[in-house]
Amino acid sequence: QVQLVESGGGLVQAGGSLRLSCAASGSTFSITLIGWYRQAPGKQRELVATISTRGTITYADAVKGRFTISRDTAKNMVYLQMDSLKFEDTAVYLCYAVSMLKGGSWGQGTQVTVSS
């Protein structure tokens, strides 16, 4: 099983930047895909960005050009650099990983609040 712990959330003004981190532990060798989702109050959880073990990256249209996902496999870390933040980026950001052994795993989430 894979365990995920997020960090780096906080309060930032519109136009600012934050960097989220996700630390993976457990059966990290089995991870085939890892990335970020977000959930705003009253809204469904949505994809933000993912990166596969082959390096294929997917971004939601809403964050393209502003967010950058990266992965440090040696440290079992995945990052989300968020620039030019907007009020509508306010949400709980959750780390998500797909394991070939156990399926999907979620972190507890980290709150990102963007003030307008």
matplotlib code that plots the C-alpha trace (Angstrom):
import matplotlib.pyplot as plt

x = [0.0, 1.0, 0.8, 0.7, 1.3, 0.9, 2.4, 2.9, -0.6, -1.5, -3.0, -1.7, -2.9, -4.1, -1.2, 1.1, 2.8, 2.8, 4.6, 2.9, 4.8, 3.6, 5.7, 5.0, 5.9, 5.2, 5.1, 6.4, 8.0, 4.5, 3.4, 2.5, 0.9, 1.0, -0.4, -2.8, -6.6, -8.5, -11.9, -13.5, -16.5, -19.6, -17.8, -16.7, -13.1, -11.2, -7.9, -5.2, -2.1, -0.6, 2.7, 3.3, 6.4, 7.2, 7.1, 3.8, 2.2, -1.4, -2.8, -6.3, -7.1, -7.7, -4.1, -2.1, 0.6, 0.4, 1.0, 4.0, 4.1, 7.4, 8.6, 11.8, 11.6, 14.8, 13.1, 9.6, 8.3, 6.0, 5.6, 3.1, 4.5, 1.5, 2.1, -0.3, -2.8, -6.4, -9.3, -10.9, -7.8, -9.0, -9.5, -8.2, -5.4, -5.0, -2.2, -3.2, -1.3, -2.1, -0.3, -0.2, -0.6, -3.4, -5.1, -5.6, -4.5, -5.3, -3.5, -5.4, -5.1, -3.7, -5.7, -4.9, -6.7, -6.2, -7.5, -8.8]
y = [0.0, 3.6, 6.4, 10.0, 13.1, 16.6, 19.9, 23.4, 24.8, 28.2, 31.6, 33.7, 36.7, 36.5, 36.5, 34.9, 31.5, 28.3, 25.1, 21.9, 18.8, 15.2, 12.6, 9.0, 6.0, 2.3, 0.4, 3.3, 1.0, 0.1, 3.6, 4.0, 7.4, 10.2, 13.7, 16.2, 16.7, 19.5, 20.0, 23.3, 23.7, 22.5, 21.2, 17.8, 16.7, 17.5, 16.7, 19.3, 17.5, 14.0, 12.5, 8.9, 6.8, 7.3, 11.1, 11.7, 14.8, 15.9, 19.2, 20.5, 23.2, 25.6, 25.4, 25.0, 27.6, 28.4, 25.2, 22.8, 19.2, 17.5, 14.3, 13.3, 9.5, 9.1, 11.0, 9.6, 13.2, 14.9, 18.7, 21.2, 24.7, 27.0, 30.4, 33.3, 31.9, 33.0, 33.1, 30.2, 28.0, 28.0, 24.4, 21.4, 19.9, 16.2, 14.0, 10.9, 7.8, 4.7, 1.5, -1.5, -3.6, -1.8, 0.7, 4.3, 6.0, 9.5, 11.8, 13.8, 17.1, 20.5, 23.7, 26.4, 29.7, 32.5, 36.0, 38.3]
z = [0.0, -0.6, 1.9, 0.8, 2.9, 1.5, 2.7, 1.5, 1.5, 2.9, 2.3, -0.6, -2.5, -6.0, -8.4, -5.9, -5.8, -3.6, -3.9, -2.7, -1.8, -1.5, 0.2, -0.7, 1.4, 1.5, -1.8, -3.8, -6.3, -7.5, -8.3, -12.0, -11.8, -9.2, -9.1, -7.7, -7.5, -5.8, -4.2, -3.6, -1.2, -2.9, -5.9, -7.2, -6.9, -10.1, -11.7, -11.4, -12.8, -13.0, -14.0, -15.0, -14.3, -18.0, -17.5, -19.3, -17.8, -17.9, -16.8, -16.3, -18.8, -15.9, -14.7, -17.9, -18.1, -14.4, -12.6, -13.0, -11.7, -11.0, -9.4, -7.6, -7.8, -5.6, -2.8, -3.4, -3.7, -6.1, -6.3, -7.6, -8.3, -8.5, -10.0, -10.9, -8.5, -8.8, -6.3, -8.1, -7.3, -3.7, -2.7, -0.7, -2.8, -2.5, -3.6, -5.5, -6.6, -8.6, -7.6, -9.7, -6.5, -4.6, -7.0, -6.0, -2.7, -1.5, 0.9, 3.6, 1.6, 2.2, 2.1, -0.5, 0.0, -2.5, -1.5, -4.1]

ax = plt.figure().add_subplot(projection="3d")
ax.plot(x, y, z, "-o")
ax.set_aspect("equal")
plt.show()
